[in-house]
Amino acid sequence: MLGLIPITFWGPDLYTGRTASTAFIISFLIAAGVWLVADTCKEVPWMATGRLVCKI
């Protein structure tokens, strides 16, 4: 979902100027960061008890 927001919201305005391009890049990087963290922690059970740590 975070990847679709930059495409649908900022994508059509990319040709209008620097502000939309910068916002698109920032939104895309946030989505990529969330995806990276989620992929890194996929082996940790959801609502795990105890002290489980992601392998970052």
mmCIF entry with sequence, helices, sheets and N, C-alpha, C, O atoms, coordinates in Angstrom:
data_MODEL
# 
_entry.id   MODEL 
# 
_entity.id                         1 
_entity.type                       polymer 
_entity.pdbx_number_of_molecules   1 
# 
_entity_poly.entity_id                      1 
_entity_poly.type                           'polypeptide(L)' 
_entity_poly.nstd_linkage                   no 
_entity_poly.nstd_monomer                   no 
_entity_poly.pdbx_seq_one_letter_code       MLGLIPITFWGPDLYTGRTASTAFIISFLIAAGVWLVADTCKEVPWMATGRLVCKI 
_entity_poly.pdbx_seq_one_letter_code_can   MLGLIPITFWGPDLYTGRTASTAFIISFLIAAGVWLVADTCKEVPWMATGRLVCKI 
_entity_poly.pdbx_strand_id                 A 
# 
loop_
_entity_poly_seq.entity_id 
_entity_poly_seq.num 
_entity_poly_seq.mon_id 
_entity_poly_seq.hetero 
1 1  MET n 
1 2  LEU n 
1 3  GLY n 
1 4  LEU n 
1 5  ILE n 
1 6  PRO n 
1 7  ILE n 
1 8  THR n 
1 9  PHE n 
1 10 TRP n 
1 11 GLY n 
1 12 PRO n 
1 13 ASP n 
1 14 LEU n 
1 15 TYR n 
1 16 THR n 
1 17 GLY n 
1 18 ARG n 
1 19 THR n 
1 20 ALA n 
1 21 SER n 
1 22 THR n 
1 23 ALA n 
1 24 PHE n 
1 25 ILE n 
1 26 ILE n 
1 27 SER n 
1 28 PHE n 
1 29 LEU n 
1 30 ILE n 
1 31 ALA n 
1 32 ALA n 
1 33 GLY n 
1 34 VAL n 
1 35 TRP n 
1 36 LEU n 
1 37 VAL n 
1 38 ALA n 
1 39 ASP n 
1 40 THR n 
1 41 CYS n 
1 42 LYS n 
1 43 GLU n 
1 44 VAL n 
1 45 PRO n 
1 46 TRP n 
1 47 MET n 
1 48 ALA n 
1 49 THR n 
1 50 GLY n 
1 51 ARG n 
1 52 LEU n 
1 53 VAL n 
1 54 CYS n 
1 55 LYS n 
1 56 ILE n 
# 
_struct_asym.id          A 
_struct_asym.entity_id   1 
# 
loop_
_struct_conf.conf_type_id 
_struct_conf.id 
_struct_conf.pdbx_PDB_helix_id 
_struct_conf.beg_label_comp_id 
_struct_conf.beg_label_asym_id 
_struct_conf.beg_label_seq_id 
_struct_conf.pdbx_beg_PDB_ins_code 
_struct_conf.end_label_comp_id 
_struct_conf.end_label_asym_id 
_struct_conf.end_label_seq_id 
_struct_conf.pdbx_end_PDB_ins_code 
_struct_conf.beg_auth_comp_id 
_struct_conf.beg_auth_asym_id 
_struct_conf.beg_auth_seq_id 
_struct_conf.end_auth_comp_id 
_struct_conf.end_auth_asym_id 
_struct_conf.end_auth_seq_id 
_struct_conf.pdbx_PDB_helix_class 
_struct_conf.details 
_struct_conf.pdbx_PDB_helix_length 
HELX_P HELX_P1 AA1 LEU A 4  ? ILE A 5  ? LEU A 4  ILE A 5  1 ? 2  
HELX_P HELX_P2 AA2 PRO A 6  ? TRP A 10 ? PRO A 6  TRP A 10 3 ? 5  
HELX_P HELX_P3 AA3 GLY A 11 ? THR A 16 ? GLY A 11 THR A 16 5 ? 6  
HELX_P HELX_P4 AA4 ARG A 18 ? THR A 40 ? ARG A 18 THR A 40 1 ? 23 
# 
_struct_conf_type.id          HELX_P 
_struct_conf_type.criteria    ? 
_struct_conf_type.reference   ? 
# 
loop_
_atom_site.group_PDB 
_atom_site.id 
_atom_site.type_symbol 
_atom_site.label_atom_id 
_atom_site.label_alt_id 
_atom_site.label_comp_id 
_atom_site.label_asym_id 
_atom_site.label_entity_id 
_atom_site.label_seq_id 
_atom_site.pdbx_PDB_ins_code 
_atom_site.Cartn_x 
_atom_site.Cartn_y 
_atom_site.Cartn_z 
_atom_site.occupancy 
_atom_site.B_iso_or_equiv 
_atom_site.pdbx_formal_charge 
_atom_site.auth_seq_id 
_atom_site.auth_comp_id 
_atom_site.auth_asym_id 
_atom_site.auth_atom_id 
_atom_site.pdbx_PDB_model_num 
ATOM 1   N N  . MET A 1 1  ? 0.823  -1.181  0.000   1.00 0.00 ? 1  MET A N  1 
ATOM 2   C CA . MET A 1 1  ? 0.000  0.000   0.000   1.00 0.00 ? 1  MET A CA 1 
ATOM 3   C C  . MET A 1 1  ? 0.876  1.258   0.000   1.00 0.00 ? 1  MET A C  1 
ATOM 4   O O  . MET A 1 1  ? 0.569  2.239   -0.678  1.00 0.00 ? 1  MET A O  1 
ATOM 5   N N  . LEU A 1 2  ? 1.955  1.216   0.758   1.00 0.00 ? 2  LEU A N  1 
ATOM 6   C CA . LEU A 1 2  ? 2.827  2.390   0.767   1.00 0.00 ? 2  LEU A CA 1 
ATOM 7   C C  . LEU A 1 2  ? 3.498  2.628   -0.584  1.00 0.00 ? 2  LEU A C  1 
ATOM 8   O O  . LEU A 1 2  ? 3.875  3.756   -0.903  1.00 0.00 ? 2  LEU A O  1 
ATOM 9   N N  . GLY A 1 3  ? 3.646  1.580   -1.366  1.00 0.00 ? 3  GLY A N  1 
ATOM 10  C CA . GLY A 1 3  ? 4.212  1.742   -2.700  1.00 0.00 ? 3  GLY A CA 1 
ATOM 11  C C  . GLY A 1 3  ? 3.220  2.310   -3.697  1.00 0.00 ? 3  GLY A C  1 
ATOM 12  O O  . GLY A 1 3  ? 3.613  2.961   -4.665  1.00 0.00 ? 3  GLY A O  1 
ATOM 13  N N  . LEU A 1 4  ? 1.936  2.069   -3.469  1.00 0.00 ? 4  LEU A N  1 
ATOM 14  C CA . LEU A 1 4  ? 0.916  2.583   -4.380  1.00 0.00 ? 4  LEU A CA 1 
ATOM 15  C C  . LEU A 1 4  ? 0.629  4.067   -4.172  1.00 0.00 ? 4  LEU A C  1 
ATOM 16  O O  . LEU A 1 4  ? 0.254  4.763   -5.115  1.00 0.00 ? 4  LEU A O  1 
ATOM 17  N N  . ILE A 1 5  ? 0.797  4.547   -2.970  1.00 0.00 ? 5  ILE A N  1 
ATOM 18  C CA . ILE A 1 5  ? 0.509  5.958   -2.684  1.00 0.00 ? 5  ILE A CA 1 
ATOM 19  C C  . ILE A 1 5  ? 1.405  6.895   -3.493  1.00 0.00 ? 5  ILE A C  1 
ATOM 20  O O  . ILE A 1 5  ? 0.886  7.838   -4.092  1.00 0.00 ? 5  ILE A O  1 
ATOM 21  N N  . PRO A 1 6  ? 2.725  6.687   -3.542  1.00 0.00 ? 6  PRO A N  1 
ATOM 22  C CA . PRO A 1 6  ? 3.539  7.588   -4.374  1.00 0.00 ? 6  PRO A CA 1 
ATOM 23  C C  . PRO A 1 6  ? 3.164  7.526   -5.854  1.00 0.00 ? 6  PRO A C  1 
ATOM 24  O O  . PRO A 1 6  ? 3.190  8.540   -6.552  1.00 0.00 ? 6  PRO A O  1 
ATOM 25  N N  . ILE A 1 7  ? 2.820  6.341   -6.321  1.00 0.00 ? 7  ILE A N  1 
ATOM 26  C CA . ILE A 1 7  ? 2.489  6.213   -7.742  1.00 0.00 ? 7  ILE A CA 1 
ATOM 27  C C  . ILE A 1 7  ? 1.181  6.916   -8.067  1.00 0.00 ? 7  ILE A C  1 
ATOM 28  O O  . ILE A 1 7  ? 1.098  7.644   -9.056  1.00 0.00 ? 7  ILE A O  1 
ATOM 29  N N  . THR A 1 8  ? 0.157  6.706   -7.245  1.00 0.00 ? 8  THR A N  1 
ATOM 30  C CA . THR A 1 8  ? -1.151 7.286   -7.553  1.00 0.00 ? 8  THR A CA 1 
ATOM 31  C C  . THR A 1 8  ? -1.245 8.767   -7.202  1.00 0.00 ? 8  THR A C  1 
ATOM 32  O O  . THR A 1 8  ? -1.934 9.520   -7.890  1.00 0.00 ? 8  THR A O  1 
ATOM 33  N N  . PHE A 1 9  ? -0.565 9.191   -6.148  1.00 0.00 ? 9  PHE A N  1 
ATOM 34  C CA . PHE A 1 9  ? -0.704 10.587  -5.722  1.00 0.00 ? 9  PHE A CA 1 
ATOM 35  C C  . PHE A 1 9  ? 0.322  11.500  -6.376  1.00 0.00 ? 9  PHE A C  1 
ATOM 36  O O  . PHE A 1 9  ? -0.029 12.568  -6.879  1.00 0.00 ? 9  PHE A O  1 
ATOM 37  N N  . TRP A 1 10 ? 1.585  11.091  -6.374  1.00 0.00 ? 10 TRP A N  1 
ATOM 38  C CA . TRP A 1 10 ? 2.642  11.952  -6.916  1.00 0.00 ? 10 TRP A CA 1 
ATOM 39  C C  . TRP A 1 10 ? 2.982  11.649  -8.361  1.00 0.00 ? 10 TRP A C  1 
ATOM 40  O O  . TRP A 1 10 ? 3.529  12.505  -9.056  1.00 0.00 ? 10 TRP A O  1 
ATOM 41  N N  . GLY A 1 11 ? 2.670  10.442  -8.832  1.00 0.00 ? 11 GLY A N  1 
ATOM 42  C CA . GLY A 1 11 ? 3.007  10.050  -10.194 1.00 0.00 ? 11 GLY A CA 1 
ATOM 43  C C  . GLY A 1 11 ? 2.495  10.983  -11.279 1.00 0.00 ? 11 GLY A C  1 
ATOM 44  O O  . GLY A 1 11 ? 3.270  11.388  -12.146 1.00 0.00 ? 11 GLY A O  1 
ATOM 45  N N  . PRO A 1 12 ? 1.203  11.341  -11.260 1.00 0.00 ? 12 PRO A N  1 
ATOM 46  C CA . PRO A 1 12 ? 0.704  12.230  -12.312 1.00 0.00 ? 12 PRO A CA 1 
ATOM 47  C C  . PRO A 1 12 ? 1.320  13.630  -12.302 1.00 0.00 ? 12 PRO A C  1 
ATOM 48  O O  . PRO A 1 12 ? 1.301  14.311  -13.327 1.00 0.00 ? 12 PRO A O  1 
ATOM 49  N N  . ASP A 1 13 ? 1.856  14.065  -11.182 1.00 0.00 ? 13 ASP A N  1 
ATOM 50  C CA . ASP A 1 13 ? 2.417  15.416  -11.086 1.00 0.00 ? 13 ASP A CA 1 
ATOM 51  C C  . ASP A 1 13 ? 3.927  15.459  -11.257 1.00 0.00 ? 13 ASP A C  1 
ATOM 52  O O  . ASP A 1 13 ? 4.526  16.514  -11.049 1.00 0.00 ? 13 ASP A O  1 
ATOM 53  N N  . LEU A 1 14 ? 4.558  14.363  -11.623 1.00 0.00 ? 14 LEU A N  1 
ATOM 54  C CA . LEU A 1 14 ? 6.023  14.340  -11.729 1.00 0.00 ? 14 LEU A CA 1 
ATOM 55  C C  . LEU A 1 14 ? 6.559  15.337  -12.755 1.00 0.00 ? 14 LEU A C  1 
ATOM 56  O O  . LEU A 1 14 ? 7.648  15.879  -12.569 1.00 0.00 ? 14 LEU A O  1 
ATOM 57  N N  . TYR A 1 15 ? 5.833  15.584  -13.809 1.00 0.00 ? 15 TYR A N  1 
ATOM 58  C CA . TYR A 1 15 ? 6.310  16.491  -14.851 1.00 0.00 ? 15 TYR A CA 1 
ATOM 59  C C  . TYR A 1 15 ? 6.123  17.962  -14.484 1.00 0.00 ? 15 TYR A C  1 
ATOM 60  O O  . TYR A 1 15 ? 6.622  18.833  -15.197 1.00 0.00 ? 15 TYR A O  1 
ATOM 61  N N  . THR A 1 16 ? 5.412  18.263  -13.385 1.00 0.00 ? 16 THR A N  1 
ATOM 62  C CA . THR A 1 16 ? 5.100  19.655  -13.060 1.00 0.00 ? 16 THR A CA 1 
ATOM 63  C C  . THR A 1 16 ? 6.238  20.396  -12.382 1.00 0.00 ? 16 THR A C  1 
ATOM 64  O O  . THR A 1 16 ? 6.282  21.625  -12.442 1.00 0.00 ? 16 THR A O  1 
ATOM 65  N N  . GLY A 1 17 ? 7.147  19.701  -11.748 1.00 0.00 ? 17 GLY A N  1 
ATOM 66  C CA . GLY A 1 17 ? 8.227  20.430  -11.114 1.00 0.00 ? 17 GLY A CA 1 
ATOM 67  C C  . GLY A 1 17 ? 8.977  19.644  -10.070 1.00 0.00 ? 17 GLY A C  1 
ATOM 68  O O  . GLY A 1 17 ? 8.788  18.442  -9.884  1.00 0.00 ? 17 GLY A O  1 
ATOM 69  N N  . ARG A 1 18 ? 9.832  20.374  -9.404  1.00 0.00 ? 18 ARG A N  1 
ATOM 70  C CA . ARG A 1 18 ? 10.753 19.761  -8.462  1.00 0.00 ? 18 ARG A CA 1 
ATOM 71  C C  . ARG A 1 18 ? 10.072 19.276  -7.188  1.00 0.00 ? 18 ARG A C  1 
ATOM 72  O O  . ARG A 1 18 ? 10.489 18.265  -6.622  1.00 0.00 ? 18 ARG A O  1 
ATOM 73  N N  . THR A 1 19 ? 9.040  19.967  -6.725  1.00 0.00 ? 19 THR A N  1 
ATOM 74  C CA . THR A 1 19 ? 8.383  19.587  -5.477  1.00 0.00 ? 19 THR A CA 1 
ATOM 75  C C  . THR A 1 19 ? 7.753  18.198  -5.574  1.00 0.00 ? 19 THR A C  1 
ATOM 76  O O  . THR A 1 19 ? 7.916  17.375  -4.673  1.00 0.00 ? 19 THR A O  1 
ATOM 77  N N  . ALA A 1 20 ? 7.042  17.941  -6.654  1.00 0.00 ? 20 ALA A N  1 
ATOM 78  C CA . ALA A 1 20 ? 6.407  16.631  -6.819  1.00 0.00 ? 20 ALA A CA 1 
ATOM 79  C C  . ALA A 1 20 ? 7.457  15.533  -6.980  1.00 0.00 ? 20 ALA A C  1 
ATOM 80  O O  . ALA A 1 20 ? 7.270  14.426  -6.474  1.00 0.00 ? 20 ALA A O  1 
ATOM 81  N N  . SER A 1 21 ? 8.539  15.817  -7.664  1.00 0.00 ? 21 SER A N  1 
ATOM 82  C CA . SER A 1 21 ? 9.593  14.821  -7.842  1.00 0.00 ? 21 SER A CA 1 
ATOM 83  C C  . SER A 1 21 ? 10.254 14.484  -6.509  1.00 0.00 ? 21 SER A C  1 
ATOM 84  O O  . SER A 1 21 ? 10.508 13.318  -6.208  1.00 0.00 ? 21 SER A O  1 
ATOM 85  N N  . THR A 1 22 ? 10.527 15.512  -5.718  1.00 0.00 ? 22 THR A N  1 
ATOM 86  C CA . THR A 1 22 ? 11.128 15.284  -4.401  1.00 0.00 ? 22 THR A CA 1 
ATOM 87  C C  . THR A 1 22 ? 10.187 14.511  -3.498  1.00 0.00 ? 22 THR A C  1 
ATOM 88  O O  . THR A 1 22 ? 10.620 13.597  -2.796  1.00 0.00 ? 22 THR A O  1 
ATOM 89  N N  . ALA A 1 23 ? 8.913  14.857  -3.502  1.00 0.00 ? 23 ALA A N  1 
ATOM 90  C CA . ALA A 1 23 ? 7.931  14.149  -2.679  1.00 0.00 ? 23 ALA A CA 1 
ATOM 91  C C  . ALA A 1 23 ? 7.798  12.700  -3.125  1.00 0.00 ? 23 ALA A C  1 
ATOM 92  O O  . ALA A 1 23 ? 7.648  11.806  -2.293  1.00 0.00 ? 23 ALA A O  1 
ATOM 93  N N  . PHE A 1 24 ? 7.852  12.463  -4.427  1.00 0.00 ? 24 PHE A N  1 
ATOM 94  C CA . PHE A 1 24 ? 7.778  11.090  -4.943  1.00 0.00 ? 24 PHE A CA 1 
ATOM 95  C C  . PHE A 1 24 ? 8.973  10.277  -4.471  1.00 0.00 ? 24 PHE A C  1 
ATOM 96  O O  . PHE A 1 24 ? 8.814  9.137   -4.037  1.00 0.00 ? 24 PHE A O  1 
ATOM 97  N N  . ILE A 1 25 ? 10.149 10.842  -4.550  1.00 0.00 ? 25 ILE A N  1 
ATOM 98  C CA . ILE A 1 25 ? 11.362 10.131  -4.134  1.00 0.00 ? 25 ILE A CA 1 
ATOM 99  C C  . ILE A 1 25 ? 11.341 9.840   -2.645  1.00 0.00 ? 25 ILE A C  1 
ATOM 100 O O  . ILE A 1 25 ? 11.694 8.737   -2.228  1.00 0.00 ? 25 ILE A O  1 
ATOM 101 N N  . ILE A 1 26 ? 10.933 10.811  -1.835  1.00 0.00 ? 26 ILE A N  1 
ATOM 102 C CA . ILE A 1 26 ? 10.870 10.603  -0.389  1.00 0.00 ? 26 ILE A CA 1 
ATOM 103 C C  . ILE A 1 26 ? 9.842  9.539   -0.040  1.00 0.00 ? 26 ILE A C  1 
ATOM 104 O O  . ILE A 1 26 ? 10.113 8.668   0.787   1.00 0.00 ? 26 ILE A O  1 
ATOM 105 N N  . SER A 1 27 ? 8.674  9.593   -0.651  1.00 0.00 ? 27 SER A N  1 
ATOM 106 C CA . SER A 1 27 ? 7.636  8.593   -0.396  1.00 0.00 ? 27 SER A CA 1 
ATOM 107 C C  . SER A 1 27 ? 8.088  7.207   -0.823  1.00 0.00 ? 27 SER A C  1 
ATOM 108 O O  . SER A 1 27 ? 7.824  6.222   -0.133  1.00 0.00 ? 27 SER A O  1 
ATOM 109 N N  . PHE A 1 28 ? 8.766  7.128   -1.955  1.00 0.00 ? 28 PHE A N  1 
ATOM 110 C CA . PHE A 1 28 ? 9.268  5.845   -2.436  1.00 0.00 ? 28 PHE A CA 1 
ATOM 111 C C  . PHE A 1 28 ? 10.330 5.285   -1.487  1.00 0.00 ? 28 PHE A C  1 
ATOM 112 O O  . PHE A 1 28 ? 10.337 4.084   -1.214  1.00 0.00 ? 28 PHE A O  1 
ATOM 113 N N  . LEU A 1 29 ? 11.215 6.127   -0.986  1.00 0.00 ? 29 LEU A N  1 
ATOM 114 C CA . LEU A 1 29 ? 12.254 5.661   -0.066  1.00 0.00 ? 29 LEU A CA 1 
ATOM 115 C C  . LEU A 1 29 ? 11.663 5.200   1.261   1.00 0.00 ? 29 LEU A C  1 
ATOM 116 O O  . LEU A 1 29 ? 12.152 4.236   1.850   1.00 0.00 ? 29 LEU A O  1 
ATOM 117 N N  . ILE A 1 30 ? 10.629 5.867   1.737   1.00 0.00 ? 30 ILE A N  1 
ATOM 118 C CA . ILE A 1 30 ? 9.957  5.422   2.962   1.00 0.00 ? 30 ILE A CA 1 
ATOM 119 C C  . ILE A 1 30 ? 9.340  4.048   2.748   1.00 0.00 ? 30 ILE A C  1 
ATOM 120 O O  . ILE A 1 30 ? 9.471  3.164   3.594   1.00 0.00 ? 30 ILE A O  1 
ATOM 121 N N  . ALA A 1 31 ? 8.668  3.870   1.613   1.00 0.00 ? 31 ALA A N  1 
ATOM 122 C CA . ALA A 1 31 ? 8.058  2.572   1.311   1.00 0.00 ? 31 ALA A CA 1 
ATOM 123 C C  . ALA A 1 31 ? 9.122  1.481   1.190   1.00 0.00 ? 31 ALA A C  1 
ATOM 124 O O  . ALA A 1 31 ? 8.919  0.363   1.663   1.00 0.00 ? 31 ALA A O  1 
ATOM 125 N N  . ALA A 1 32 ? 10.248 1.796   0.563   1.00 0.00 ? 32 ALA A N  1 
ATOM 126 C CA . ALA A 1 32 ? 11.325 0.823   0.428   1.00 0.00 ? 32 ALA A CA 1 
ATOM 127 C C  . ALA A 1 32 ? 11.922 0.465   1.792   1.00 0.00 ? 32 ALA A C  1 
ATOM 128 O O  . ALA A 1 32 ? 12.269 -0.692  2.028   1.00 0.00 ? 32 ALA A O  1 
ATOM 129 N N  . GLY A 1 33 ? 12.041 1.430   2.674   1.00 0.00 ? 33 GLY A N  1 
ATOM 130 C CA . GLY A 1 33 ? 12.549 1.170   4.015   1.00 0.00 ? 33 GLY A CA 1 
ATOM 131 C C  . GLY A 1 33 ? 11.617 0.285   4.825   1.00 0.00 ? 33 GLY A C  1 
ATOM 132 O O  . GLY A 1 33 ? 12.063 -0.612  5.541   1.00 0.00 ? 33 GLY A O  1 
ATOM 133 N N  . VAL A 1 34 ? 10.323 0.543   4.710   1.00 0.00 ? 34 VAL A N  1 
ATOM 134 C CA . VAL A 1 34 ? 9.344  -0.296  5.416   1.00 0.00 ? 34 VAL A CA 1 
ATOM 135 C C  . VAL A 1 34 ? 9.377  -1.713  4.870   1.00 0.00 ? 34 VAL A C  1 
ATOM 136 O O  . VAL A 1 34 ? 9.285  -2.678  5.630   1.00 0.00 ? 34 VAL A O  1 
ATOM 137 N N  . TRP A 1 35 ? 9.507  -1.841  3.564   1.00 0.00 ? 35 TRP A N  1 
ATOM 138 C CA . TRP A 1 35 ? 9.575  -3.165  2.945   1.00 0.00 ? 35 TRP A CA 1 
ATOM 139 C C  . TRP A 1 35 ? 10.824 -3.912  3.421   1.00 0.00 ? 35 TRP A C  1 
ATOM 140 O O  . TRP A 1 35 ? 10.762 -5.112  3.690   1.00 0.00 ? 35 TRP A O  1 
ATOM 141 N N  . LEU A 1 36 ? 11.941 -3.218  3.524   1.00 0.00 ? 36 LEU A N  1 
ATOM 142 C CA . LEU A 1 36 ? 13.181 -3.839  3.983   1.00 0.00 ? 36 LEU A CA 1 
ATOM 143 C C  . LEU A 1 36 ? 13.061 -4.327  5.419   1.00 0.00 ? 36 LEU A C  1 
ATOM 144 O O  . LEU A 1 36 ? 13.482 -5.441  5.732   1.00 0.00 ? 36 LEU A O  1 
ATOM 145 N N  . VAL A 1 37 ? 12.493 -3.505  6.293   1.00 0.00 ? 37 VAL A N  1 
ATOM 146 C CA . VAL A 1 37 ? 12.331 -3.910  7.690   1.00 0.00 ? 37 VAL A CA 1 
ATOM 147 C C  . VAL A 1 37 ? 11.366 -5.086  7.799   1.00 0.00 ? 37 VAL A C  1 
ATOM 148 O O  . VAL A 1 37 ? 11.614 -6.025  8.555   1.00 0.00 ? 37 VAL A O  1 
ATOM 149 N N  . ALA A 1 38 ? 10.270 -5.039  7.048   1.00 0.00 ? 38 ALA A N  1 
ATOM 150 C CA . ALA A 1 38 ? 9.305  -6.142  7.095   1.00 0.00 ? 38 ALA A CA 1 
ATOM 151 C C  . ALA A 1 38 ? 9.920  -7.441  6.579   1.00 0.00 ? 38 ALA A C  1 
ATOM 152 O O  . ALA A 1 38 ? 9.645  -8.512  7.119   1.00 0.00 ? 38 ALA A O  1 
ATOM 153 N N  . ASP A 1 39 ? 10.741 -7.357  5.551   1.00 0.00 ? 39 ASP A N  1 
ATOM 154 C CA . ASP A 1 39 ? 11.381 -8.548  5.011   1.00 0.00 ? 39 ASP A CA 1 
ATOM 155 C C  . ASP A 1 39 ? 12.426 -9.106  5.977   1.00 0.00 ? 39 ASP A C  1 
ATOM 156 O O  . ASP A 1 39 ? 12.611 -10.319 6.063   1.00 0.00 ? 39 ASP A O  1 
ATOM 157 N N  . THR A 1 40 ? 13.099 -8.229  6.693   1.00 0.00 ? 40 THR A N  1 
ATOM 158 C CA . THR A 1 40 ? 14.111 -8.657  7.650   1.00 0.00 ? 40 THR A CA 1 
ATOM 159 C C  . THR A 1 40 ? 13.481 -9.354  8.854   1.00 0.00 ? 40 THR A C  1 
ATOM 160 O O  . THR A 1 40 ? 14.067 -10.288 9.402   1.00 0.00 ? 40 THR A O  1 
ATOM 161 N N  . CYS A 1 41 ? 12.306 -8.914  9.266   1.00 0.00 ? 41 CYS A N  1 
ATOM 162 C CA . CYS A 1 41 ? 11.662 -9.451  10.468  1.00 0.00 ? 41 CYS A CA 1 
ATOM 163 C C  . CYS A 1 41 ? 10.613 -10.507 10.167  1.00 0.00 ? 41 CYS A C  1 
ATOM 164 O O  . CYS A 1 41 ? 9.799  -10.820 11.036  1.00 0.00 ? 41 CYS A O  1 
ATOM 165 N N  . LYS A 1 42 ? 10.607 -11.064 8.971   1.00 0.00 ? 42 LYS A N  1 
ATOM 166 C CA . LYS A 1 42 ? 9.542  -12.001 8.610   1.00 0.00 ? 42 LYS A CA 1 
ATOM 167 C C  . LYS A 1 42 ? 9.623  -13.322 9.355   1.00 0.00 ? 42 LYS A C  1 
ATOM 168 O O  . LYS A 1 42 ? 8.630  -14.047 9.406   1.00 0.00 ? 42 LYS A O  1 
ATOM 169 N N  . GLU A 1 43 ? 10.759 -13.662 9.933   1.00 0.00 ? 43 GLU A N  1 
ATOM 170 C CA . GLU A 1 43 ? 10.892 -14.920 10.659  1.00 0.00 ? 43 GLU A CA 1 
ATOM 171 C C  . GLU A 1 43 ? 10.431 -14.818 12.106  1.00 0.00 ? 43 GLU A C  1 
ATOM 172 O O  . GLU A 1 43 ? 10.286 -15.843 12.773  1.00 0.00 ? 43 GLU A O  1 
ATOM 173 N N  . VAL A 1 44 ? 10.197 -13.618 12.605  1.00 0.00 ? 44 VAL A N  1 
ATOM 174 C CA . VAL A 1 44 ? 9.740  -13.422 13.974  1.00 0.00 ? 44 VAL A CA 1 
ATOM 175 C C  . VAL A 1 44 ? 8.223  -13.600 13.997  1.00 0.00 ? 44 VAL A C  1 
ATOM 176 O O  . VAL A 1 44 ? 7.525  -12.926 13.240  1.00 0.00 ? 44 VAL A O  1 
ATOM 177 N N  . PRO A 1 45 ? 7.694  -14.486 14.841  1.00 0.00 ? 45 PRO A N  1 
ATOM 178 C CA . PRO A 1 45 ? 6.243  -14.690 14.887  1.00 0.00 ? 45 PRO A CA 1 
ATOM 179 C C  . PRO A 1 45 ? 5.514  -13.417 15.323  1.00 0.00 ? 45 PRO A C  1 
ATOM 180 O O  . PRO A 1 45 ? 6.017  -12.626 16.121  1.00 0.00 ? 45 PRO A O  1 
ATOM 181 N N  . TRP A 1 46 ? 4.331  -13.253 14.776  1.00 0.00 ? 46 TRP A N  1 
ATOM 182 C CA . TRP A 1 46 ? 3.532  -12.086 15.115  1.00 0.00 ? 46 TRP A CA 1 
ATOM 183 C C  . TRP A 1 46 ? 3.054  -12.210 16.552  1.00 0.00 ? 46 TRP A C  1 
ATOM 184 O O  . TRP A 1 46 ? 2.622  -13.286 16.966  1.00 0.00 ? 46 TRP A O  1 
ATOM 185 N N  . MET A 1 47 ? 3.121  -11.148 17.304  1.00 0.00 ? 47 MET A N  1 
ATOM 186 C CA . MET A 1 47 ? 2.753  -11.104 18.732  1.00 0.00 ? 47 MET A CA 1 
ATOM 187 C C  . MET A 1 47 ? 3.559  -12.124 19.526  1.00 0.00 ? 47 MET A C  1 
ATOM 188 O O  . MET A 1 47 ? 3.017  -12.820 20.385  1.00 0.00 ? 47 MET A O  1 
ATOM 189 N N  . ALA A 1 48 ? 4.842  -12.210 19.240  1.00 0.00 ? 48 ALA A N  1 
ATOM 190 C CA . ALA A 1 48 ? 5.709  -13.166 19.921  1.00 0.00 ? 48 ALA A CA 1 
ATOM 191 C C  . ALA A 1 48 ? 5.945  -12.735 21.355  1.00 0.00 ? 48 ALA A C  1 
ATOM 192 O O  . ALA A 1 48 ? 6.046  -11.543 21.647  1.00 0.00 ? 48 ALA A O  1 
ATOM 193 N N  . THR A 1 49 ? 6.030  -13.697 22.235  1.00 0.00 ? 49 THR A N  1 
ATOM 194 C CA . THR A 1 49 ? 6.380  -13.414 23.620  1.00 0.00 ? 49 THR A CA 1 
ATOM 195 C C  . THR A 1 49 ? 7.855  -13.738 23.811  1.00 0.00 ? 49 THR A C  1 
ATOM 196 O O  . THR A 1 49 ? 8.432  -14.500 23.036  1.00 0.00 ? 49 THR A O  1 
ATOM 197 N N  . GLY A 1 50 ? 8.436  -13.187 24.794  1.00 0.00 ? 50 GLY A N  1 
ATOM 198 C CA . GLY A 1 50 ? 9.851  -13.413 25.013  1.00 0.00 ? 50 GLY A CA 1 
ATOM 199 C C  . GLY A 1 50 ? 10.673 -12.332 24.314  1.00 0.00 ? 50 GLY A C  1 
ATOM 200 O O  . GLY A 1 50 ? 10.155 -11.285 23.924  1.00 0.00 ? 50 GLY A O  1 
ATOM 201 N N  . ARG A 1 51 ? 11.942 -12.610 24.171  1.00 0.00 ? 51 ARG A N  1 
ATOM 202 C CA . ARG A 1 51 ? 12.823 -11.607 23.594  1.00 0.00 ? 51 ARG A CA 1 
ATOM 203 C C  . ARG A 1 51 ? 13.351 -12.091 22.231  1.00 0.00 ? 51 ARG A C  1 
ATOM 204 O O  . ARG A 1 51 ? 14.440 -12.656 22.138  1.00 0.00 ? 51 ARG A O  1 
ATOM 205 N N  . LEU A 1 52 ? 12.575 -11.862 21.208  1.00 0.00 ? 52 LEU A N  1 
ATOM 206 C CA . LEU A 1 52 ? 13.001 -12.190 19.851  1.00 0.00 ? 52 LEU A CA 1 
ATOM 207 C C  . LEU A 1 52 ? 13.447 -10.904 19.180  1.00 0.00 ? 52 LEU A C  1 
ATOM 208 O O  . LEU A 1 52 ? 12.785 -9.872  19.289  1.00 0.00 ? 52 LEU A O  1 
ATOM 209 N N  . VAL A 1 53 ? 14.550 -10.974 18.501  1.00 0.00 ? 53 VAL A N  1 
ATOM 210 C CA . VAL A 1 53 ? 15.110 -9.780  17.863  1.00 0.00 ? 53 VAL A CA 1 
ATOM 211 C C  . VAL A 1 53 ? 15.246 -10.043 16.371  1.00 0.00 ? 53 VAL A C  1 
ATOM 212 O O  . VAL A 1 53 ? 15.647 -11.127 15.946  1.00 0.00 ? 53 VAL A O  1 
ATOM 213 N N  . CYS A 1 54 ? 14.905 -9.029  15.586  1.00 0.00 ? 54 CYS A N  1 
ATOM 214 C CA . CYS A 1 54 ? 15.069 -9.145  14.128  1.00 0.00 ? 54 CYS A CA 1 
ATOM 215 C C  . CYS A 1 54 ? 16.544 -9.149  13.789  1.00 0.00 ? 54 CYS A C  1 
ATOM 216 O O  . CYS A 1 54 ? 17.352 -8.557  14.504  1.00 0.00 ? 54 CYS A O  1 
ATOM 217 N N  . LYS A 1 55 ? 16.905 -9.824  12.684  1.00 0.00 ? 55 LYS A N  1 
ATOM 218 C CA . LYS A 1 55 ? 18.288 -9.862  12.226  1.00 0.00 ? 55 LYS A CA 1 
ATOM 219 C C  . LYS A 1 55 ? 18.545 -8.693  11.277  1.00 0.00 ? 55 LYS A C  1 
ATOM 220 O O  . LYS A 1 55 ? 18.558 -8.876  10.060  1.00 0.00 ? 55 LYS A O  1 
ATOM 221 N N  . ILE A 1 56 ? 18.744 -7.524  11.811  1.00 0.00 ? 56 ILE A N  1 
ATOM 222 C CA . ILE A 1 56 ? 19.001 -6.337  10.977  1.00 0.00 ? 56 ILE A CA 1 
ATOM 223 C C  . ILE A 1 56 ? 20.464 -6.112  10.861  1.00 0.00 ? 56 ILE A C  1 
ATOM 224 O O  . ILE A 1 56 ? 20.893 -5.165  10.203  1.00 0.00 ? 56 ILE A O  1 
# 
